[in-house]
Amino acid sequence: MWSFLSEREAFYCQSILDEFQSECIHPTLLRTIKEQGGLISTNMPFLFELRYAKALKNSGIAPDYEVTTVAPTTVDFSYTAAAGTRVLAELVSIAVSDAVNEATVQTVDEDGIPWASLVLSTGNEEPRFSEEGEVLLVQQKVCEKVYRDNAPIKFPVPGNNADFHVLVVDMRGFLGGNGGDHRDCIQMTFGNGHVDEFCRRFWTNPNTGERVPILGLFEDTKRPRGAPTLRERIHGILFVRDTSYEEGSFFKSASLVHNPHLVTSKERHNQLQEAVLLRKREGEFGKPLHQ
């Protein structure tokens, strides 16, 4: 119940569908949305792709859709940004987890009005019903976009400084639709050492009972499966928390986190920031709290 297609999002997506159809833009994506039922909640991952395509168009970018890279797999979008930089972008949709739905308590007050509350807490005795479990789920979904069946997929090994590989993550389902904030994105990627103490998260090993910190994806960790491939092939992760669903809103609440294993200079970071269309954002290189 925490994940649904709002009237505002549906109205905005319909306007994009009309625009793209009239201009013959991305017919494959439009056909897929129509064949899968149109403007319905289960289509929200495709509607995320639609809104991203519109955000690119508004920035003067005409991307290719579903481009074969590491055969036979494809990335969602490929485009050329400023200064000839080629960007491969794969989108990741974080839906509300089954654990969140199970942790939802529904009650009726004395006036007969139904209410729903989410009982999701740090250190919950049931690990799935914890914030830590939600973080690990996001990390898993992200890594599944670069590694499957014991092999890298979608993104080749970076070959030159004219390319950027990015994952664009729709955070709408994280923490039951809360979406988290920038500190959550930093903790997921750089780990506990880069966030305030109250933002740090730990995981209890079910076999030993030991309480250990959740490592960031860019730290030296082998889990979740595919994390080493992520560090080898992805230059940055763009976490999107758009809730306005209107012209220009896609990038407003986005957080860009660069991979320090591939983006090793301030100049390169600025190029990445511009390539993912966050041109007006400023950030000091070397610190992970970039936007």
C-alpha positions in Angstrom: 0.0 0.0 0.0 3.0 2.3 0.3 3.7 2.2 -3.4 1.1 3.5 -5.8 0.8 5.6 -8.9 -0.4 9.0 -7.8 -2.8 11.2 -9.9 0.0 13.8 -10.2 2.5 11.3 -11.6 -0.1 9.8 -13.9 -1.1 13.2 -15.3 2.5 14.2 -15.9 3.4 10.9 -17.5 0.4 11.1 -19.8 1.6 14.5 -21.0 5.0 12.9 -21.8 3.3 10.0 -23.6 1.3 12.5 -25.8 4.4 14.6 -26.5 6.6 11.6 -27.4 4.0 10.0 -29.6 3.4 13.2 -31.5 7.1 13.6 -32.1 7.8 9.9 -32.7 10.2 9.7 -29.8 11.1 6.4 -28.1 8.4 4.3 -29.8 9.7 1.1 -28.2 9.3 2.4 -24.7 5.9 3.8 -25.5 4.8 0.5 -27.0 6.0 -1.4 -23.9 4.1 0.9 -21.6 0.9 0.5 -23.6 1.3 -3.3 -23.9 1.9 -3.6 -20.1 -1.3 -1.8 -19.2 -0.5 1.9 -19.5 -0.7 4.2 -16.5 -0.9 1.6 -13.7 1.2 1.1 -10.6 3.0 -2.1 -11.9 4.3 0.0 -14.8 6.1 2.5 -12.5 9.6 1.2 -13.5 8.8 2.0 -17.2 7.3 5.3 -16.2 10.5 6.1 -14.4 12.3 5.4 -17.7 9.8 7.7 -19.4 10.4 10.6 -17.0 14.2 10.1 -17.3 13.9 10.3 -21.1 11.9 13.5 -20.7 14.5 15.0 -18.3 17.2 14.2 -20.9 15.1 15.8 -23.7 14.6 18.9 -21.6 18.4 19.2 -21.3 18.8 18.9 -25.1 19.8 15.2 -25.0 18.5 12.8 -27.6 19.5 9.3 -26.2 19.3 5.9 -27.7 17.1 3.4 -25.9 18.0 -0.2 -25.1 21.5 -0.3 -26.5 23.4 -3.6 -26.6 26.7 -3.3 -24.7 27.9 -6.5 -23.0 26.2 -8.9 -25.4 23.5 -10.1 -25.1 22.6 -7.6 -22.4 21.6 -3.9 -22.9 21.6 -0.6 -21.0 18.5 1.5 -20.9 20.0 4.7 -22.3 23.1 5.8 -24.2 23.8 9.4 -25.0 26.5 11.9 -25.8 26.9 14.7 -23.2 28.9 17.9 -23.3 32.5 17.8 -24.7 31.7 14.5 -26.5 31.4 12.4 -23.3 29.5 9.2 -23.9 27.2 8.1 -21.1 25.7 4.6 -20.5 22.9 4.8 -18.0 20.9 1.9 -16.5 17.9 2.6 -14.4 17.1 0.8 -11.1 13.6 1.0 -9.5 13.4 0.3 -5.8 9.9 -1.0 -5.1 8.4 -1.3 -1.6 9.7 -4.5 -0.3 7.6 -7.5 0.9 9.1 -7.0 4.4 7.7 -3.4 4.5 4.2 -4.6 3.5 4.4 -7.3 6.2 5.6 -4.8 8.7 2.6 -2.5 8.0 0.0 -2.5 10.8 -3.6 -1.5 9.9 -6.0 -0.2 12.6 -9.3 1.5 12.8 -9.8 4.4 15.3 -12.8 5.2 17.4 -14.4 7.2 14.6 -14.1 4.3 12.2 -11.3 5.8 10.2 -8.8 3.3 9.0 -5.1 4.0 9.6 -1.9 2.3 8.5 1.5 2.5 10.2 4.9 1.1 9.3 6.7 -0.7 12.1 10.3 -0.6 10.7 13.0 -0.1 13.2 16.8 -0.3 13.6 17.8 -3.5 15.2 14.4 -5.2 14.9 14.4 -8.8 16.1 13.1 -9.8 12.7 16.0 -8.6 10.4 13.8 -8.1 7.4 11.7 -5.6 9.4 14.6 -3.3 10.0 16.1 -0.3 8.3 19.3 -2.3 7.8 17.4 -4.9 5.9 16.1 -2.2 3.6 19.6 -0.9 3.0 20.9 -4.3 2.1 18.0 -4.8 -0.3 18.8 -1.6 -2.2 22.5 -2.6 -2.4 21.5 -6.0 -3.8 19.1 -4.4 -6.4 21.9 -2.0 -7.5 24.5 -4.8 -7.9 22.1 -7.0 -9.9 22.3 -4.4 -12.6 26.0 -5.1 -13.2 26.4 -8.8 -12.3 24.2 -11.8 -13.0 24.8 -15.6 -13.4 28.3 -15.2 -12.1 29.3 -12.8 -14.8 29.4 -9.0 -15.5 26.5 -7.7 -17.5 25.4 -4.4 -19.2 28.6 -2.3 -18.6 32.0 -3.0 -20.2 35.2 -2.3 -18.5 35.8 1.5 -18.9 38.2 2.1 -21.7 38.8 5.8 -21.9 38.2 9.2 -20.2 35.4 10.0 -22.7 33.0 7.5 -21.2 30.9 7.5 -18.0 28.8 4.6 -16.7 26.1 5.5 -14.3 23.2 3.9 -12.4 20.1 6.0 -12.0 18.2 4.7 -8.9 14.5 5.5 -8.2 14.4 5.5 -4.4 10.6 5.7 -4.2 10.2 2.4 -2.4 13.0 2.7 0.1 11.8 2.7 3.8 8.2 2.2 2.7 8.1 5.0 0.3 10.1 7.5 2.4 12.8 7.5 -0.2 15.5 8.3 2.4 17.8 11.3 2.2 21.3 12.1 1.0 22.9 10.7 4.1 21.3 7.3 3.3 22.8 7.4 -0.2 26.3 8.1 1.3 26.0 5.3 3.9 25.0 2.8 1.2 28.0 3.7 -1.0 30.8 5.0 1.3 29.8 3.3 4.5 29.4 4.3 8.2 32.7 6.2 8.3 31.3 9.0 6.1 28.1 9.8 7.9 27.2 11.1 11.4 27.0 8.5 14.2 23.2 8.6 14.3 23.1 7.7 10.6 25.3 4.6 10.9 23.8 1.2 10.4 24.8 -2.3 11.7 23.8 -5.8 10.7 23.5 -8.7 13.1 25.0 -11.9 11.7 22.2 -14.5 12.2 24.8 -17.3 12.6 27.1 -15.7 15.2 25.0 -12.9 16.7 27.9 -10.5 16.0 26.9 -6.8 15.3 28.9 -5.5 12.3 28.7 -2.3 10.2 27.0 -2.4 6.9 29.7 -1.7 4.3 29.3 0.7 1.5 29.3 -0.5 -2.1 32.5 1.5 -2.8 34.3 0.0 0.2 36.3 -3.2 -0.1 33.5 -5.7 0.1 32.4 -8.7 -1.8 28.8 -8.6 -0.8 26.3 -8.2 -2.1 27.3 -10.3 -5.1 28.6 -8.0 -7.9 30.0 -5.3 -5.6 33.5 -5.7 -7.0 32.2 -5.4 -10.6 30.3 -2.3 -9.6 33.5 -0.7 -8.3 35.3 -1.7 -11.5 32.7 -0.5 -14.0 30.4 2.2 -12.6 31.6 5.8 -12.3 28.7 7.1 -10.3 25.2 6.4 -8.9 22.5 9.0 -9.2 19.9 8.5 -6.5 16.6 10.1 -7.5 13.9 11.1 -5.0 11.5 13.0 -7.2 8.0 13.3 -5.6 6.8 16.4 -7.5 6.4 14.8 -11.0 6.5 18.0 -12.9 8.7 19.8 -15.5 12.2 20.1 -14.1 11.7 18.1 -10.9 13.6 15.0 -11.9 17.0 16.2 -10.9 16.1 18.6 -8.1 16.3 16.1 -5.2 18.9 13.8 -6.8 22.1 12.8 -5.1 25.1 12.0 -7.2 27.7 9.8 -5.5 31.0 9.2 -7.4 33.0 6.0 -7.4 36.5 6.9 -6.0 38.0 3.9 -7.7 37.3 5.4 -11.1 36.7 9.1 -10.5 40.1 10.1 -9.0 40.4 13.9 -9.7 38.3 17.0 -9.2 38.3 17.6 -12.9 36.9 14.1 -13.6 34.3 14.6 -10.9 33.1 17.8 -12.5 32.9 16.1 -15.9 30.8 13.3 -14.3 28.5 15.9 -12.6 28.0 17.7 -15.9 27.5 14.4 -17.8 24.6 13.4 -15.6 23.1 16.9 -16.0 23.7 18.3 -12.5 25.4 21.3 -14.0 24.3 23.8 -11.4 25.3 21.8 -8.4 28.6 22.4 -6.6 30.6 20.1 -4.5 34.1 19.8 -3.1 36.0 16.9 -4.6 37.3 14.3 -2.2 34.3 14.4 0.1 31.5 11.9 -0.7 28.8 14.4 0.1 28.4 15.5 -3.5 25.1 16.5 -5.1 
